[in-house]
Amino acid sequence: MSVLAKPLFNAKFAKSSAEVEYTAPNETRTIVDKFTATNTDSGALTLTVHLVPSGGAVATSNMILKAYSIAAGVTFDCTELKNQILNGGDFISIFASSADKVVIRASGREIS
């Protein structure tokens, strides 16, 4: 067994429609260690996160964070994602209420 600690995705702006930001590689389990979101706008914005099983689609049934409001200039440490496990093919999908205003980043461990 090997464990690789790594950024699941580097810092980037969230889009305003659901985007796949990370997919767990086949025959790998991924543990999310840290997920942050920073609102760079002058007003509050919301963030929605889904953990979608392999072969699935973004749906209410796999929503982990629903329209969470982040105040202007605030960095949110999303504990709802900490220690979540993704199996091979599972993915993280994210969107914000306004495109290119919320910076997101996640790190974790891939175990194969």
C-alpha positions in Angstrom: 0.0 0.0 0.0 1.3 3.5 -0.8 0.0 6.8 0.5 0.6 10.0 -1.4 -0.2 13.3 0.3 -1.0 16.0 -2.3 -3.1 18.9 -3.4 -6.3 17.4 -4.7 -6.6 20.6 -6.7 -4.5 23.8 -6.5 -6.0 27.2 -5.6 -8.4 28.3 -8.3 -11.7 30.2 -8.7 -14.9 28.3 -8.4 -17.3 28.6 -11.3 -21.0 29.5 -11.1 -22.2 26.1 -12.3 -21.2 22.7 -11.1 -17.7 21.8 -12.1 -15.8 18.5 -11.3 -12.7 19.7 -9.4 -11.2 16.3 -8.4 -11.8 12.7 -9.4 -10.3 9.9 -7.3 -8.1 7.6 -9.5 -9.3 4.1 -10.2 -8.2 1.5 -7.6 -7.5 4.4 -5.1 -9.1 5.7 -2.0 -8.8 9.4 -1.3 -9.1 11.1 2.1 -9.8 14.8 2.1 -7.7 16.4 4.7 -8.3 20.1 4.1 -10.6 22.3 2.0 -10.7 26.0 2.1 -12.7 28.7 0.3 -11.9 32.4 0.3 -14.4 35.0 -0.8 -12.5 37.7 -2.7 -15.6 39.8 -3.5 -17.0 42.8 -1.7 -20.3 41.0 -0.7 -21.3 37.6 0.7 -21.3 34.7 -1.7 -22.4 31.1 -1.4 -20.6 27.8 -2.1 -22.2 24.4 -2.8 -20.2 21.1 -2.7 -21.2 17.6 -3.8 -19.3 14.3 -3.2 -20.6 12.2 -6.1 -20.2 8.4 -6.3 -18.5 6.9 -9.3 -21.0 6.8 -12.2 -23.3 9.2 -10.5 -24.4 12.7 -11.1 -24.6 15.9 -9.0 -27.8 15.6 -7.0 -29.4 16.7 -3.7 -28.6 13.2 -2.3 -24.8 13.8 -2.6 -24.7 17.4 -1.4 -22.3 17.9 1.4 -22.5 21.7 1.7 -25.6 23.6 0.5 -25.3 27.3 -0.5 -23.0 28.0 2.5 -22.7 31.8 2.8 -19.1 33.2 3.0 -18.8 36.8 4.0 -16.7 39.2 1.9 -13.0 38.8 2.5 -13.4 35.7 4.7 -11.6 32.3 4.4 -13.8 29.4 5.3 -12.2 26.1 6.5 -14.8 23.5 5.5 -14.8 20.9 8.2 -17.7 19.1 6.5 -15.2 17.8 4.0 -12.5 16.9 6.4 -11.9 13.1 6.5 -14.4 12.4 3.8 -13.4 9.3 1.8 -13.7 8.9 -2.0 -13.4 5.6 -3.7 -12.0 5.3 -7.2 -14.1 7.2 -9.7 -15.9 9.3 -7.0 -15.6 13.0 -7.6 -15.9 16.4 -5.9 -18.1 19.0 -7.7 -18.3 22.6 -6.6 -20.0 25.8 -7.6 -20.3 29.3 -6.1 -23.1 31.9 -6.5 -20.8 34.0 -8.6 -18.0 32.9 -10.9 -14.4 33.8 -10.3 -14.9 35.3 -6.9 -14.4 32.4 -4.5 -10.9 30.8 -4.4 -11.0 27.0 -3.5 -8.3 24.6 -2.7 -8.3 21.0 -1.3 -5.5 18.7 -0.2 -5.6 15.0 0.9 -4.1 11.6 0.7 -4.5 9.1 -2.1 -4.1 5.5 -0.9 -3.4 2.7 -3.4 
